[in-house]
Amino acid sequence: MNHRTAQADARAKAGVRGTAARGTAVRGAAARRPRRARRWAAAGACALLAVVVLADRVAAGVAEGRMADRIAARQSALVAPPGVSIGGFPFLWGAAAGSYPEVEVEGRAKTEDGLPVTASFDLRDVSKSAGGYAAAQARAEFKVPLDALAAKRGPGVRLTGHDGRLEITRSVMGVPLVVTAALKLTGDTVTLEPTAASLAGRPLNPANPQIAAALKEAERKLPDLPLGLVPSGITVDGSAVTVHGEAKDVTLPGEA
């Protein structure tokens, strides 16, 4: 092969490589176009989903506000508008069907004798009924602060919760008397059963007649619970006494 032939072959091979490179570039650009289209489509779908979710939560927020207003208008014991949370997604689907899997309500109120109460309601399977709505099941908690209860017992009385029991401390002739009692619910009446007692740090028999009589006087009948709830238990922690209530097939007057 002479010099001229070698140069011609080299130019031919270079041309083939250039053509192949251009073909590869064209194919790469063609492949990138569908990928870009898919990315744009995915971004559009995400944006649409975000708009749907936002609209759904806005609608739920409006319904929650309306429900809170209706509850406040019917419950004169409330000291502030209640908080309402309607569960389930999408909300608009449930609203169109007239049913909600869960509705939670929390509010602050005062009893007739001025005790502050924080009430929490958990309503399940809420659906439209004649004249309003109905819940297949309802559970509630009513919390009363221990310091408010102590104030009702008079000056010098302190109430604390320990290990699920109520500790009552008061001064007797300048000496601290401490009585520990278990809270019990008998029907709709709260009773106290003494489990331990001490005077000036010295143990006393909790069955002492005077202690039993004092705790007997402290018994209280619960007021009627809203929505036809039936008292189901009572507990105490470090800051409050909680009355638990539950009911089935609860009627909720008014539209939700």
C-alpha positions, 0 to 999 in steps of 0.5 A, a space after each residue: 500500500 502506497 502513501 496515498 492509498 493509506 491516507 485515503 483509507 484513513 480519511 474513509 475510516 475517520 468519516 465512518 467514525 464521524 458518521 457513527 458518532 453523529 448517529 449515536 448522538 442523534 439516538 442519545 438525544 432521541 432517548 433523552 426526549 422521552 425521559 424529559 417528557 416522563 419527568 415533566 409528566 411526573 412533575 405535573 402529576 405531583 403538582 395536581 396531587 398537591 392541589 387536590 390534597 390542599 383543596 381537600 384539607 381546605 374543605 375539611 378545615 371549613 367543615 371543622 370550623 362550622 362544626 366547632 361553631 355549632 357545638 359552641 352554640 349548643 354547649 353553654 358550658 364551653 369557655 372557648 370554641 372547641 377544636 374539631 378534627 375530621 379524619 379520613 382522606 379524601 374528605 370530600 369523598 366522605 362528605 359527598 357520601 355523608 359519612 366520616 370514619 372519625 371525628 375528634 372534638 376537644 374543648 374547655 368548659 366549666 361545671 356548674 360549681 365552677 370546676 374547669 374541665 377539658 373534654 375530649 371526644 372520639 366519635 367513630 363511623 359518623 354518618 347522616 341521620 334524620 335531623 343530624 348525624 349519628 356516631 356508631 361509637 363514642 368515647 370521651 375523657 373529662 379531665 379536672 385539674 387536681 389543684 382545682 379540686 383541692 381548692 374546693 376542699 378548702 385552704 391547706 389541702 393538697 392533692 397529688 397523684 401517685 401510681 394511679 392513686 390519690 394522695 390527700 395532704 392537709 394540716 391537722 393542728 399544724 401536723 401533716 396528715 397524708 391519706 392515700 386512696 384508690 378512686 373507684 366508680 360505682 355507677 355514677 358515683 366517685 368513691 375513695 377507698 383508703 389504702 394508706 395513711 400517716 400523721 407527722 410521718 408516722 403510719 396510721 391504720 387507713 381503716 380508722 373510722 375518722 379517715 373513713 368518714 372523711 373520705 365518705 364525705 368526699 364522695 361525689 355523684 357525677 353530673 350527666 355526661 353529654 351525648 348520653 355517655 355512660 361513665 366507664 371508669 376514673 383514673 388519676 395522674 400527677 395533675 388531673 382526675 379523668 372520668 372516662 365515658 362511652 356510648 353506642 349509637 350516639 345522636 348528634 343534632 344538627 348538620 355537620 
